[in-house]
Amino acid sequence: DEADAFDLGADDYLSKPFSFVVLIARLRALLRRGAPARPAVLEAGDLRLDPSARTVHRGQKRIELTAREFGLLEFLLRRPGTALTKNEILNHVWDAHYDGDENVVEVYIGYLRRKIDTPFGTRTIETVRGVGYRLVDVTRS
């Protein structure tokens, strides 16, 4: 199990029963390593999202997004080129207790496309048939 965990991307493993002294020591070691730096502003071509200012721009034009649209775009921008399922998107962007239809993701992808792509002649969000959606390099139509 330990080897499998490391092969799947884990960088530490703690088996049960465990000592709280060891757990605390491992947590201190993780803190010493530090978290990977996260970019202050997320970009895809001329599309920029600033999480701290909660603003989105395409070139020099500011784009107004709802909180849900902003969260969805931020989630996509943090995983460029990755095909994301509707379920993954729901789990990370919607409330943990959301139990509605997963097609709400399609609706919000449509809203985003109409705001960040259509007016600018770009295609930033790609539909991956049978999977979900992926943020791609911006291409002009």
Secondary structure, 3 states (H helix, E strand, C coil): CHHHHHHCCCCCCCCCCCCHHHHHHHHHHHHHHCCCCCCCCEEECCEEEECCCCEEEECCEEECCCHHHHHHHHHHHCCCCCCEEHHHHHHHHCCCCCCCCCCHHHHHHHHHHHHHCHHHCECCEEEECCCEEEECCCCEC
